[in-house]
């Protein structure tokens, strides 16, 4: 019975750890996306963002 209880406790802790790891990965991806958008909106990449969206919209409209 003690082994079963220990196994359940360890298993619950692993789930919590995985949740924290997923949260940290999502947080890092969000931070990189924000940094990338800020860079694209700044003077060095401002034209790239507008041009990219323009090309994507033109491509989608051309498919229909």
N, C-alpha and C positions, 0 to 999 in steps of 0.2 A: 504494500500500500504506500509505503514511503517513496518507493521508486516512481510510482505513478504520479504522486503529488509533485515530486521534484521535476518530473518530465513535463507536467503541465505548467509549472512555474517557468521553466526554461523556455518552453514553447511560447508563452505569452510575452516574455522579454524579447524574444527574437522578432516577434511581430512588431513590437514597438520600435525596435531598432530599425527594422526595414522601413517603417513609416517615416522615421526621422531621416533616414538616408534618402528616401524619395523626396522629401520636403527640401533637403539641402540641394539635391540635383535640380529640382524645379526652381529654387531660389537662385542658384548659380546661372541657369539658363535664362531666367528673367533678367538678371543683372547684365548678362552679356548682350541680350536683346536691347535693353535700354541704352547701354553704352554704344552699341552699333547704330541705333536710331539717332542718338545724339550726334554721333560722328557724321552720319549721312546728312543730317539736317544742318550741320555746321558749314562753314565756307568751303572746306576741302572736299566734301562729298555731297553738297546740296543738290547739284545738278544730277548726280547719279540716282538719287531717290526718285525725283520727278521723272527722269527718263525711264527708269525701270518700271514704274507704275504705268506710265504711258504705253510702253511696249507691251506689257501684260494685258492691259485693257484692250489695246488694238488687236492683239492676238486672239483674245476671247471673243471679241465682237466679230472678228473675221471667221471664226468657226461656226457662227450661227448665221 
